[in-house]
């Protein structure tokens, strides 16, 4: 197993050893600030503890990062699109509340989806499509079929319900 901070190139799209160092520093700053915000104290002991815990967490994060095949590189537009199902929560909850006493069987929906390849952008697009497509209470992404170029989703209640 390669070391998290070695010269091993690491996962595709990760920036190699320099990327791992940048990731460690970013995690350390974020985790230290989180500790200090939660501790709500400016005492030297809390600051030192926050820095130590931040370093431990950053090291763990970089070790996990090194085990990935690819570091995701999503486009900001894709992230916003993946969060769009959150807006369907009120409508979906209402539809589910009305339909559940009748025990709906659900349906499988397929929609065109093209994101083949193992590059960081394609991997990010697939991950966001699966995660974002499963955010609404009425839907869950079952699979992405690369051979047919479709995203397969299960919906408990159809739009017409």
DSSP file (Angstrom, degrees, kcal/mol; ACC not computed):
  #  RESIDUE AA STRUCTURE BP1 BP2  ACC     N-H-->O    O-->H-N    N-H-->O    O-->H-N    TCO  KAPPA ALPHA  PHI   PSI    X-CA   Y-CA   Z-CA
    1    1 A X              0   0    0      0, 0.0     3,-0.1     0, 0.0     2,-0.1   0.000 360.0 360.0 360.0 123.5    0.0    0.0    0.0
    2    2 A X        -     0   0    0     64,-0.1     2,-0.1     1,-0.1    64,-0.0  -0.373 360.0-102.4 -71.0 149.5    1.6    3.3   -1.1
    3    3 A X    >   -     0   0    0      1,-0.1     3,-1.1    -2,-0.1     5,-0.2  -0.375  24.3-123.9 -68.4 149.0    2.0    6.0    1.5
    4    4 A X  T 3  S+     0   0    0      1,-0.3    -1,-0.1    -3,-0.1    -2,-0.1   0.804 110.4  34.5 -65.9 -29.4   -0.5    8.9    1.5
    5    5 A X  T 3  S+     0   0    0     15,-0.0    -1,-0.3    16,-0.0    -2,-0.0   0.167  94.6 113.1-112.7  18.5    2.2   11.5    1.1
    6    6 A X  S <  S-     0   0    0     -3,-1.1    14,-0.1     1,-0.1    -4,-0.0  -0.090  85.6 -96.7 -78.1-176.6    4.7    9.6   -1.0
    7    7 A X  S    S+     0   0    0      9,-0.1    10,-0.2    10,-0.1    -1,-0.1   0.322  80.0 130.6 -85.5   8.6    5.7   10.4   -4.6
    8    8 A X        -     0   0    0     -5,-0.2    -2,-0.0     1,-0.1     0, 0.0  -0.397  67.3-127.1 -58.5 134.8    3.2    7.8   -5.8
    9    9 A X        -     0   0    0      1,-0.1     7,-0.7     7,-0.1     5,-0.2   0.757  42.6-166.0 -62.3 -22.1    1.0    9.4   -8.5
   10   10 A X        -     0   0    0      5,-0.1    -1,-0.1     3,-0.1    56,-0.1  -0.247  41.9  -4.4  71.7-159.6   -2.2    8.4   -6.6
   11   11 A X  S >  S-     0   0    0     54,-0.2     3,-1.9     1,-0.1     5,-0.4  -0.302  85.3 -91.1 -70.7 151.9   -5.6    8.5   -8.1
   12   12 A X  B 3  S+a   70   0A   0     57,-2.2    59,-3.1     1,-0.3    -1,-0.1  -0.364 114.1  18.7 -59.4 136.6   -6.3    9.9  -11.6
   13   13 A X  T 3  S+     0   0    0     57,-0.2    -1,-0.3    -3,-0.1    57,-0.1   0.515  94.3 110.8  82.1   4.8   -7.1   13.5  -11.5
   14   14 A X  S <  S-     0   0    0     -3,-1.9    -2,-0.1    -5,-0.2    -3,-0.1   0.553  83.6-119.5 -92.2  -8.1   -5.6   13.9   -8.0
   15   15 A X    >>  -     0   0    0     -4,-0.2     4,-1.6     4,-0.1     3,-0.5   0.626  43.4-110.0  82.2  12.1   -2.5   16.0   -8.8
   16   16 A X  H 3> S-     0   0    0     -7,-0.7     4,-1.9    -5,-0.4     5,-0.1  -0.258  76.1 -22.2  65.5-149.3    0.0   13.5   -7.6
   17   17 A X  H 3> S+     0   0    0      1,-0.2     4,-2.2   -10,-0.2    -1,-0.2   0.867 141.2  53.6 -66.3 -37.2    2.0   14.2   -4.5
   18   18 A X  H <> S+     0   0    0     -3,-0.5     4,-2.3     1,-0.2    -1,-0.2   0.893 108.6  50.1 -65.0 -38.2    1.5   17.9   -4.7
   19   19 A X  H  X S+     0   0    0     -4,-1.6     4,-2.5     2,-0.2    -2,-0.2   0.877 109.0  51.7 -65.7 -37.6   -2.3   17.4   -4.9
   20   20 A X  H  X S+     0   0    0     -4,-1.9     4,-2.5     2,-0.2    -2,-0.2   0.896 109.8  49.5 -65.9 -39.6   -2.1   15.2   -1.8
   21   21 A X  H  X S+     0   0    0     -4,-2.2     4,-2.5     2,-0.2    -2,-0.2   0.917 111.8  48.1 -64.9 -42.5   -0.3   17.9    0.0
   22   22 A X  H  X S+     0   0    0     -4,-2.3     4,-2.5     1,-0.2    -2,-0.2   0.909 112.2  49.5 -63.2 -41.2   -2.8   20.5   -1.0
   23   23 A X  H  X S+     0   0    0     -4,-2.5     4,-2.6     2,-0.2     5,-0.2   0.909 110.4  50.4 -64.3 -41.7   -5.7   18.2    0.0
   24   24 A X  H  X S+     0   0    0     -4,-2.5     4,-2.7     2,-0.2    -2,-0.2   0.937 111.8  47.4 -61.3 -46.4   -4.0   17.6    3.4
   25   25 A X  H  X S+     0   0    0     -4,-2.5     4,-2.5     2,-0.2     5,-0.2   0.913 112.5  49.0 -62.8 -42.8   -3.6   21.3    4.0
   26   26 A X  H  X S+     0   0    0     -4,-2.5     4,-2.5     1,-0.2    -1,-0.2   0.932 113.8  45.8 -63.3 -45.2   -7.2   22.0    3.0
   27   27 A X  H  X S+     0   0    0     -4,-2.6     4,-3.0     2,-0.2     5,-0.3   0.903 111.7  52.7 -63.7 -40.7   -8.5   19.3    5.3
   28   28 A X  H  X S+     0   0    0     -4,-2.7     4,-2.4    -5,-0.2     5,-0.2   0.932 111.7  44.8 -61.6 -46.6   -6.3   20.4    8.2
   29   29 A X  H  X S+     0   0    0     -4,-2.5     4,-2.5     2,-0.2     5,-0.2   0.949 116.5  46.1 -62.5 -48.6   -7.5   24.0    8.0
   30   30 A X  H  X S+     0   0    0     -4,-2.5     4,-2.3    -5,-0.2    -2,-0.2   0.923 115.6  44.6 -62.0 -45.6  -11.2   23.0    7.7
   31   31 A X  H  X S+     0   0    0     -4,-3.0     4,-2.4     2,-0.2    -1,-0.2   0.871 113.0  51.0 -70.1 -36.1  -11.1   20.4   10.5
   32   32 A X  H  X S+     0   0    0     -4,-2.4     4,-2.5    -5,-0.3    -1,-0.2   0.935 111.9  47.5 -64.6 -44.7   -9.2   22.7   12.8
   33   33 A X  H  X S+     0   0    0     -4,-2.5     4,-2.4    -5,-0.2    -2,-0.2   0.889 110.7  52.1 -63.3 -38.3  -11.7   25.5   12.2
   34   34 A X  H  X S+     0   0    0     -4,-2.3     4,-2.5    -5,-0.2     5,-0.2   0.934 109.6  49.4 -62.5 -45.2  -14.5   23.1   12.8
   35   35 A X  H  X S+     0   0    0     -4,-2.4     4,-2.8     1,-0.2     5,-0.2   0.941 112.7  47.1 -57.6 -48.1  -13.0   22.0   16.1
   36   36 A X  H  X>S+     0   0    0     -4,-2.5     4,-1.7     1,-0.2     5,-0.7   0.867 111.6  50.5 -65.8 -35.9  -12.5   25.6   17.2
   37   37 A X  H  <5S+     0   0    0     -4,-2.4    -1,-0.2    -5,-0.2    -2,-0.2   0.909 115.2  42.8 -66.8 -41.0  -16.1   26.5   16.2
   38   38 A X  H  <5S+     0   0    0     -4,-2.5    -2,-0.2     1,-0.2    -1,-0.2   0.849 114.1  50.3 -74.5 -33.7  -17.5   23.6   18.1
   39   39 A X  H  <5S-     0   0    0     -4,-2.8    -1,-0.2    -5,-0.2    -2,-0.2   0.814  89.0-157.1 -73.0 -29.2  -15.3   24.1   21.1
   40   40 A X  T  <5 +     0   0    0     -4,-1.7     2,-0.3    -5,-0.2    -3,-0.1   0.912  51.0 114.4  53.4  47.4  -16.2   27.8   21.2
   41   41 A X      < -     0   0    0     -5,-0.7    -1,-0.2     2,-0.1    -2,-0.1  -0.995  56.4-159.9-147.2 147.9  -13.1   28.6   23.1
   42   42 A X        +     0   0    0     -2,-0.3     2,-0.1    -3,-0.1    -1,-0.0   0.172  50.7 132.1-111.0  14.8   -9.9   30.6   22.5
   43   43 A X     >  -     0   0    0      1,-0.1     4,-2.1     4,-0.0     3,-0.4  -0.396  66.8-122.0 -67.6 145.0   -7.9   28.9   25.2
   44   44 A X  H  > S+     0   0    0      1,-0.2     4,-2.6     2,-0.2     5,-0.2   0.861 111.3  57.0 -56.9 -38.5   -4.4   27.7   24.0
   45   45 A X  H  > S+     0   0    0      1,-0.2     4,-2.5     2,-0.2    -1,-0.2   0.900 108.0  47.2 -61.6 -40.2   -5.2   24.1   25.0
   46   46 A X  H  > S+     0   0    0     -3,-0.4     4,-2.7     2,-0.2    -1,-0.2   0.884 111.5  50.4 -69.4 -37.9   -8.3   24.1   22.7
   47   47 A X  H  X S+     0   0    0     -4,-2.1     4,-2.2     2,-0.2    -2,-0.2   0.931 113.4  45.3 -65.2 -44.7   -6.3   25.7   19.8
   48   48 A X  H  X S+     0   0    0     -4,-2.6     4,-2.4     2,-0.2    -2,-0.2   0.916 114.1  49.2 -64.6 -43.1   -3.5   23.1   20.1
   49   49 A X  H  X S+     0   0    0     -4,-2.5     4,-3.0    -5,-0.2     5,-0.3   0.920 110.6  50.9 -61.9 -42.7   -6.1   20.2   20.5
   50   50 A X  H  X S+     0   0    0     -4,-2.7     4,-2.5     1,-0.2    -2,-0.2   0.901 110.6  48.5 -61.4 -41.4   -7.9   21.5   17.4
   51   51 A X  H  X S+     0   0    0     -4,-2.2     4,-2.1     2,-0.2    -1,-0.2   0.895 113.7  47.1 -66.0 -39.6   -4.7   21.6   15.4
   52   52 A X  H  X S+     0   0    0     -4,-2.4     4,-2.4     2,-0.2    -2,-0.2   0.932 114.7  45.0 -68.0 -45.6   -3.8   18.1   16.5
   53   53 A X  H  X S+     0   0    0     -4,-3.0     4,-2.8     1,-0.2     5,-0.2   0.893 112.3  53.2 -65.5 -38.5   -7.2   16.7   15.7
   54   54 A X  H  X S+     0   0    0     -4,-2.5     4,-2.6    -5,-0.3    -1,-0.2   0.902 109.4  48.7 -61.2 -41.3   -7.2   18.5   12.4
   55   55 A X  H  X S+     0   0    0     -4,-2.1     4,-2.4     2,-0.2    -2,-0.2   0.912 111.8  49.0 -65.2 -42.5   -3.9   17.0   11.5
   56   56 A X  H  X S+     0   0    0     -4,-2.4     4,-2.2     2,-0.2    -2,-0.2   0.940 114.5  45.0 -61.4 -47.2   -5.1   13.5   12.4
   57   57 A X  H  X S+     0   0    0     -4,-2.8     4,-2.5     1,-0.2    -2,-0.2   0.889 112.3  51.6 -64.9 -39.8   -8.3   14.0   10.4
   58   58 A X  H  X S+     0   0    0     -4,-2.6     4,-2.3     2,-0.2    -1,-0.2   0.899 109.5  50.2 -64.4 -40.5   -6.4   15.4    7.4
   59   59 A X  H  X S+     0   0    0     -4,-2.4     4,-2.1     2,-0.2    -2,-0.2   0.917 111.6  48.2 -63.7 -43.0   -4.0   12.5    7.4
   60   60 A X  H  X S+     0   0    0     -4,-2.2     4,-2.3     1,-0.2    -2,-0.2   0.914 111.0  51.2 -63.0 -42.2   -6.9   10.0    7.5
   61   61 A X  H  X S+     0   0    0     -4,-2.5     4,-2.4     1,-0.2    -2,-0.2   0.901 111.1  47.2 -63.2 -41.0   -8.6   11.9    4.6
   62   62 A X  H  X S+     0   0    0     -4,-2.3     4,-1.9     2,-0.2    -1,-0.2   0.854 110.0  53.5 -70.8 -33.9   -5.5   11.8    2.5
   63   63 A X  H  X S+     0   0    0     -4,-2.1     4,-0.6     2,-0.2    -2,-0.2   0.917 112.0  44.7 -65.1 -42.0   -5.0    8.1    3.2
   64   64 A X  H >X S+     0   0    0     -4,-2.3     3,-1.2     1,-0.2     4,-0.5   0.915 110.6  55.3 -65.2 -42.4   -8.6    7.4    2.1
   65   65 A X  H >< S+     0   0    0     -4,-2.4     3,-1.2     1,-0.3   -54,-0.2   0.862 101.2  58.5 -57.8 -38.5   -8.1    9.7   -1.0
   66   66 A X  H 3< S+     0   0    0     -4,-1.9    -1,-0.3     1,-0.2    -2,-0.2   0.731  99.8  58.5 -66.5 -21.7   -5.0    7.6   -2.0
   67   67 A X  H << S+     0   0    0     -3,-1.2    -1,-0.2    -4,-0.6    -2,-0.2   0.611  85.7  99.3 -84.4 -12.5   -7.1    4.5   -2.2
   68   68 A X    <<  -     0   0    0     -3,-1.2     3,-0.1    -4,-0.5   -56,-0.1  -0.373  68.6-141.6 -74.4 154.4   -9.5    5.9   -4.8
   69   69 A X  S    S+     0   0    0      1,-0.3   -57,-2.2   -58,-0.1     2,-0.3   0.829  85.5  10.5 -78.9 -34.6   -9.2    5.1   -8.5
   70   70 A X  B     -a   12   0A   0    -59,-0.3     2,-0.6   -57,-0.1    -1,-0.3  -0.999  68.2-130.0-148.2 141.5  -10.1    8.6   -9.6
   71   71 A X        -     0   0    0    -59,-3.1    53,-0.1    -2,-0.3    52,-0.1  -0.839  39.2-118.0 -91.4 125.5  -10.6   12.0   -7.9
   72   72 A X        -     0   0    0     -2,-0.6     2,-0.3    51,-0.1    49,-0.2  -0.369  26.8-171.3 -68.0 139.3  -13.9   13.4   -9.0
   73   73 A X        -     0   0    0     47,-1.5    52,-0.1    46,-0.1    51,-0.1  -0.662  15.0-177.7-128.8  74.5  -13.8   16.7  -10.9
   74   74 A X        -     0   0    0     -2,-0.3     2,-0.3    50,-0.1    47,-0.1  -0.391  27.2-121.3 -75.2 151.9  -17.4   17.9  -11.3
   75   75 A X    >>  -     0   0    0     46,-0.2     4,-1.5     1,-0.1     3,-0.8  -0.688  25.9-119.6 -82.4 144.5  -18.4   21.0  -13.2
   76   76 A X  H 3> S+     0   0    0     -2,-0.3     4,-2.0     1,-0.3     5,-0.2   0.854 113.8  58.4 -55.1 -35.8  -20.3   23.5  -10.9
   77   77 A X  H 3> S+     0   0    0      1,-0.2     4,-2.2     2,-0.2    -1,-0.3   0.870 102.9  53.1 -62.1 -36.9  -23.3   23.3  -13.2
   78   78 A X  H <> S+     0   0    0     -3,-0.8     4,-2.3     2,-0.2    -1,-0.2   0.885 106.3  52.4 -66.5 -38.5  -23.5   19.5  -12.6
   79   79 A X  H  X S+     0   0    0     -4,-1.5     4,-1.3     2,-0.2    -2,-0.2   0.929 110.5  47.8 -63.7 -44.0  -23.5   20.0   -8.8
   80   80 A X  H  X S+     0   0    0     -4,-2.0     4,-0.7     1,-0.2     3,-0.3   0.904 111.6  50.3 -63.1 -41.1  -26.4   22.4   -9.1
   81   81 A X  H >< S+     0   0    0     -4,-2.2     3,-0.8     1,-0.2     4,-0.4   0.883 107.3  54.6 -63.7 -37.6  -28.3   20.0  -11.4
   82   82 A X  H 3< S+     0   0    0     -4,-2.3     3,-0.4     1,-0.2    -1,-0.2   0.789 107.2  50.9 -67.3 -26.8  -27.7   17.2   -8.9
   83   83 A X  H >< S+     0   0    0     -4,-1.3     3,-1.7    -3,-0.3     4,-0.4   0.583  84.4  91.0 -86.2 -10.1  -29.3   19.3   -6.1
   84   84 A X  G X< S+     0   0    0     -3,-0.8     3,-1.8    -4,-0.7     4,-0.3   0.835  73.7  66.5 -56.0 -36.9  -32.4   20.1   -8.2
   85   85 A X  G >  S+     0   0    0     -3,-0.4     3,-1.5    -4,-0.4     4,-0.3   0.739  85.0  73.5 -60.1 -19.9  -34.3   17.1   -6.8
   86   86 A X  G X  S+     0   0    0     -3,-1.7     3,-1.3     1,-0.3    -1,-0.3   0.832  88.9  60.8 -60.8 -29.8  -34.3   18.7   -3.4
   87   87 A X  G <  S+     0   0    0     -3,-1.8     4,-0.3    -4,-0.4     3,-0.3   0.662  95.9  61.7 -69.8 -15.9  -36.9   21.1   -4.7
   88   88 A X  G <> S+     0   0    0     -3,-1.5     4,-3.2    -4,-0.3     5,-0.3   0.492  74.9  98.1 -87.9  -3.5  -39.3   18.2   -5.4
   89   89 A X  H <> S+     0   0    0     -3,-1.3     4,-2.9    -4,-0.3     5,-0.3   0.920  82.6  45.7 -53.7 -52.5  -39.5   17.2   -1.7
   90   90 A X  H  > S+     0   0    0     -3,-0.3     4,-2.1    -4,-0.3    -1,-0.2   0.943 117.7  43.4 -59.3 -46.9  -42.8   18.9   -0.9
   91   91 A X  H  > S+     0   0    0     -4,-0.3     4,-2.5     1,-0.2    -1,-0.2   0.918 116.3  47.5 -63.6 -43.9  -44.5   17.6   -4.1
   92   92 A X  H  X S+     0   0    0     -4,-3.2     4,-2.8     2,-0.2     5,-0.2   0.911 110.8  50.6 -65.7 -42.4  -43.1   14.1   -3.7
   93   93 A X  H  X S+     0   0    0     -4,-2.9     4,-2.5    -5,-0.3    -1,-0.2   0.909 111.7  48.3 -62.9 -40.5  -44.0   13.8    0.0
   94   94 A X  H  X S+     0   0    0     -4,-2.1     4,-2.0    -5,-0.3    -2,-0.2   0.934 113.1  47.3 -63.5 -45.9  -47.6   14.9   -0.8
   95   95 A X  H  X S+     0   0    0     -4,-2.5     4,-1.9     1,-0.2    -2,-0.2   0.897 113.9  47.8 -63.2 -40.5  -47.9   12.4   -3.6
   96   96 A X  H  X S+     0   0    0     -4,-2.8     4,-2.6     2,-0.2    -1,-0.2   0.901 109.0  53.1 -67.6 -40.7  -46.4    9.6   -1.5
   97   97 A X  H  < S+     0   0    0     -4,-2.5     4,-0.5    -5,-0.2    -1,-0.2   0.888 113.7  43.7 -61.8 -38.5  -48.7   10.4    1.5
   98   98 A X  H  < S+     0   0    0     -4,-2.0    -1,-0.2    -5,-0.2     4,-0.2   0.850 120.1  40.9 -73.2 -34.4  -51.7   10.2   -0.9
   99   99 A X  H >< S+     0   0    0     -4,-1.9     3,-1.4    -5,-0.2     5,-0.3   0.753  93.5  78.1 -90.6 -25.6  -50.6    7.0   -2.6
  100  100 A X  G >< S+     0   0    0     -4,-2.6     3,-2.0     1,-0.3    -1,-0.2   0.843  86.1  60.0 -61.1 -37.0  -49.1    4.8    0.2
  101  101 A X  G 3  S+     0   0    0     -4,-0.5    -1,-0.3     1,-0.3    -2,-0.1   0.823 105.6  51.6 -58.8 -26.0  -52.5    3.6    1.6
  102  102 A X  G <  S-     0   0    0     -3,-1.4    -1,-0.3    -4,-0.2    -2,-0.2   0.441 110.5-127.9 -87.2   0.0  -53.1    2.1   -1.9
  103  103 A X    <   -     0   0    0     -3,-2.0    -3,-0.2    -4,-0.3    -2,-0.1   0.976  26.5-145.2  51.2  72.2  -49.7    0.3   -1.9
  104  104 A X        -     0   0    0     -5,-0.3    -1,-0.1     1,-0.1    53,-0.1  -0.304   8.9-146.7 -66.2 150.7  -48.3    1.6   -5.2
  105  105 A X        -     0   0    0      1,-0.2    -1,-0.1     0, 0.0    52,-0.1   0.655  35.2-143.8 -91.7 -18.6  -46.1   -0.8   -7.2
  106  106 A X        -     0   0    0     50,-0.7     2,-0.3    48,-0.1    50,-0.3  -0.148   8.1-114.6  81.7 179.5  -43.9    1.8   -8.7
  107  107 A X  E     -B  155   0B   0     48,-2.6    48,-2.8    50,-0.1     2,-0.5  -0.987  11.4-118.1-153.2 157.6  -42.3    2.0  -12.1
  108  108 A X  E     -B  154   0B   0     -2,-0.3     2,-0.4    46,-0.2    46,-0.2  -0.873  28.8-166.0-100.2 129.8  -38.9    1.9  -13.8
  109  109 A X  E     -B  153   0B   0     44,-3.4    44,-3.0    -2,-0.5     2,-0.4  -0.957   2.5-163.2-118.6 133.7  -38.0    5.1  -15.7
  110  110 A X  E     +B  152   0B   0     -2,-0.4     2,-0.3    42,-0.2    42,-0.2  -0.950   9.6 178.4-115.8 136.8  -35.2    5.2  -18.2
  111  111 A X  E     -B  151   0B   0     40,-2.0    40,-2.9    -2,-0.4    -2,-0.0  -0.984  39.1 -91.8-134.6 148.6  -33.7    8.5  -19.5
  112  112 A X  E     +B  150   0B   0     -2,-0.3     2,-0.3    38,-0.2    38,-0.3  -0.282  48.1 171.7 -59.1 138.8  -30.8    9.1  -21.8
  113  113 A X        -     0   0    0     36,-2.7     2,-0.6    32,-0.2    -1,-0.0  -0.892  13.9-172.7-154.0 119.1  -27.5    9.5  -20.1
  114  114 A X        +     0   0    0     -2,-0.3    32,-0.1     1,-0.1    -2,-0.0  -0.943  34.2 124.9-117.3 111.2  -24.0    9.7  -21.6
  115  115 A X        +     0   0    0     -2,-0.6     2,-0.2    31,-0.0    11,-0.1  -0.287  28.4 157.2-158.0  63.0  -21.0    9.7  -19.4
  116  116 A X        +     0   0    0     30,-0.1     3,-0.1     2,-0.0     2,-0.1  -0.525  32.0  66.6 -87.9 160.1  -18.7    6.9  -20.5
  117  117 A X  S    S-     0   0    0     -2,-0.2    -2,-0.0     1,-0.1     0, 0.0  -0.294  74.9-108.7 113.0 162.0  -15.0    6.9  -19.7
  118  118 A X  S    S+     0   0    0     -2,-0.1    -1,-0.1     4,-0.1  -106,-0.1   0.179  73.0 121.0-111.2  14.6  -12.9    6.6  -16.6
  119  119 A X  S  > S-     0   0    0     -3,-0.1     4,-2.4     1,-0.1     5,-0.2  -0.345  78.4-104.6 -76.2 162.6  -11.7   10.2  -16.5
  120  120 A X  H  > S+     0   0    0      1,-0.2     4,-2.0     2,-0.2   -47,-1.5   0.835 118.6  51.8 -58.1 -35.3  -12.3   12.4  -13.5
  121  121 A X  H  > S+     0   0    0      2,-0.2     4,-2.4     1,-0.2    -1,-0.2   0.940 111.6  44.8 -68.7 -47.1  -15.1   14.4  -15.2
  122  122 A X  H  > S+     0   0    0      1,-0.2     4,-2.3     2,-0.2    -2,-0.2   0.904 113.5  50.9 -64.2 -40.6  -17.1   11.4  -16.4
  123  123 A X  H  X S+     0   0    0     -4,-2.4     4,-2.4     1,-0.2    -1,-0.2   0.908 111.0  48.9 -63.0 -41.3  -16.7    9.7  -13.0
  124  124 A X  H  X S+     0   0    0     -4,-2.0     4,-2.6    -5,-0.2     5,-0.2   0.904 109.7  51.8 -64.4 -41.1  -18.0   12.9  -11.3
  125  125 A X  H  X S+     0   0    0     -4,-2.4     4,-2.0     1,-0.2    -2,-0.2   0.916 111.8  46.3 -63.5 -42.3  -20.9   13.1  -13.7
  126  126 A X  H  X S+     0   0    0     -4,-2.3     4,-2.3     2,-0.2     5,-0.2   0.924 113.0  49.3 -65.1 -44.6  -22.0    9.5  -12.9
  127  127 A X  H  X S+     0   0    0     -4,-2.4     4,-2.7     1,-0.2     5,-0.3   0.907 113.3  46.3 -62.8 -42.1  -21.6   10.0   -9.1
  128  128 A X  H  X S+     0   0    0     -4,-2.6     4,-2.7     2,-0.2     5,-0.4   0.863 110.6  53.4 -69.1 -35.1  -23.7   13.2   -9.2
  129  129 A X  H  X S+     0   0    0     -4,-2.0     4,-1.6    -5,-0.2    -2,-0.2   0.913 114.4  41.2 -65.8 -41.3  -26.3   11.6  -11.3
  130  130 A X  H  X S+     0   0    0     -4,-2.3     4,-0.6     2,-0.2    11,-0.5   0.950 121.7  40.4 -70.9 -49.3  -26.7    8.6   -9.0
  131  131 A X  H >< S+     0   0    0     -4,-2.7     3,-0.8    -5,-0.2    -2,-0.2   0.947 121.2  41.5 -65.6 -49.6  -26.5   10.7   -5.8
  132  132 A X  H >< S+     0   0    0     -4,-2.7     3,-1.4    -5,-0.3     4,-0.4   0.868 110.3  57.5 -67.5 -36.8  -28.6   13.6   -7.0
  133  133 A X  H 3< S+     0   0    0     -4,-1.6    -1,-0.2    -5,-0.4    -2,-0.2   0.649 108.0  49.0 -69.1 -13.2  -31.1   11.4   -8.7
  134  134 A X  T << S+     0   0    0     -3,-0.8    -1,-0.3    -4,-0.6    -2,-0.2   0.291  86.0  89.1-106.8   7.9  -31.8    9.7   -5.4
  135  135 A X    <   +     0   0    0     -3,-1.4    -2,-0.1   -53,-0.2     2,-0.1   0.849  69.5  81.1 -74.9 -34.8  -32.3   12.8   -3.3
  136  136 A X  S >  S-     0   0    0     -4,-0.4     3,-1.2     1,-0.1   -50,-0.1  -0.465  85.2-126.5 -73.3 145.6  -36.0   13.1   -3.9
  137  137 A X  T 3  S+     0   0    0      1,-0.2    -1,-0.1   -52,-0.2    19,-0.1   0.689 105.2  52.3 -67.4 -17.4  -38.2   10.9   -1.7
  138  138 A X  T 3  S+     0   0    0     17,-0.1    18,-1.9    18,-0.1     2,-0.3   0.530 106.8  53.9 -95.9  -6.6  -40.0    9.3   -4.6
  139  139 A X  E <   +C  155   0B   0     -3,-1.2     2,-0.3    16,-0.2    16,-0.2  -0.945  48.5 179.8-135.7 149.4  -37.0    8.2   -6.7
  140  140 A X  E     -C  154   0B   0     14,-1.8    14,-3.0    -2,-0.3     2,-0.4  -0.975  31.9-121.9-144.7 134.4  -33.9    6.2   -6.5
  141  141 A X  E     -C  153   0B   0    -11,-0.5    12,-0.3    -2,-0.3     3,-0.1  -0.622  23.9-174.2 -76.9 127.3  -31.3    5.6   -9.2
  142  142 A X  E     -     0   0B   0     10,-2.8     2,-0.3    -2,-0.4    11,-0.2   0.878  58.0 -34.5 -88.7 -45.1  -30.9    1.9   -9.8
  143  143 A X  E     -C  152   0B   0      9,-1.5     9,-3.1     2,-0.0     2,-0.5  -0.987  43.4-119.2-166.7 166.1  -28.1    1.9  -12.3
  144  144 A X  E     -C  151   0B   0     -2,-0.3     2,-1.0     7,-0.2     7,-0.2  -0.986  26.7-154.0-115.6 116.6  -26.4    3.6  -15.2
  145  145 A X  E  >> -C  150   0B   0      5,-2.7     5,-1.8    -2,-0.5     4,-1.4  -0.790  12.8-177.5 -94.7  99.7  -26.4    1.4  -18.2
  146  146 A X  T  45S+     0   0    0     -2,-1.0    -1,-0.2     1,-0.2   -30,-0.1   0.830  79.2  60.4 -66.9 -32.3  -23.4    2.5  -20.3
  147  147 A X  T  45S+     0   0    0      1,-0.2    -1,-0.2    -3,-0.1    -2,-0.1   0.904 118.4  28.0 -63.9 -40.8  -24.1    0.0  -23.1
  148  148 A X  T  45S-     0   0    0     -3,-0.2    -1,-0.2     2,-0.1    -2,-0.2   0.544 106.1-124.4 -96.9  -9.0  -27.5    1.5  -23.8
  149  149 A X  T  <5 +     0   0    0     -4,-1.4   -36,-2.7     1,-0.2     2,-0.3   0.905  65.9 125.7  68.4  42.7  -26.6    5.0  -22.6
  150  150 A X  E   < -BC 112 145B   0     -5,-1.8    -5,-2.7   -38,-0.3     2,-0.5  -0.950  57.3-136.8-133.5 153.7  -29.4    5.3  -20.1
  151  151 A X  E     -BC 111 144B   0    -40,-2.9   -40,-2.0    -2,-0.3     2,-0.5  -0.941  24.9-148.8-103.0 127.6  -29.9    6.1  -16.4
  152  152 A X  E     +BC 110 143B   0     -9,-3.1   -10,-2.8    -2,-0.5    -9,-1.5  -0.881  20.2 177.3-105.7 124.8  -32.4    3.7  -14.8
  153  153 A X  E     -BC 109 141B   0    -44,-3.0   -44,-3.4    -2,-0.5     2,-0.5  -0.960  22.5-140.6-129.0 142.0  -34.5    5.1  -11.9
  154  154 A X  E     -BC 108 140B   0    -14,-3.0   -14,-1.8    -2,-0.4     2,-0.5  -0.901  16.7-169.4-101.9 130.4  -37.3    3.6   -9.8
  155  155 A X  E     -BC 107 139B   0    -48,-2.8   -48,-2.6    -2,-0.5   -16,-0.2  -0.979  14.3-158.6-117.4 129.2  -40.2    5.9   -8.9
  156  156 A X  S    S+     0   0    0    -18,-1.9   -50,-0.7    -2,-0.5     2,-0.4   0.909  85.9  27.2 -71.1 -42.4  -42.7    4.7   -6.3
  157  157 A X  S    S-     0   0    0    -19,-0.3    -1,-0.2   -52,-0.1   -61,-0.1  -0.984  85.0-131.6-123.6 129.8  -45.4    7.0   -7.5
  158  158 A X    >   -     0   0    0     -2,-0.4     3,-1.6    -3,-0.1    -2,-0.0  -0.253  27.9-106.0 -73.6 166.3  -45.6    8.3  -11.1
  159  159 A X  T 3  S+     0   0    0      1,-0.3    -1,-0.1     2,-0.1    -2,-0.0   0.765 118.3  60.4 -61.9 -26.4  -46.1   11.9  -12.1
  160  160 A X  T 3         0   0    0      1,-0.2    -1,-0.3     0, 0.0    -2,-0.0   0.564 360.0 360.0 -81.3  -7.4  -49.7   11.2  -13.0
  161  161 A X    <         0   0    0     -3,-1.6    -1,-0.2     0, 0.0    -2,-0.1   0.492 360.0 360.0 -74.5 360.0  -50.7   10.0   -9.5
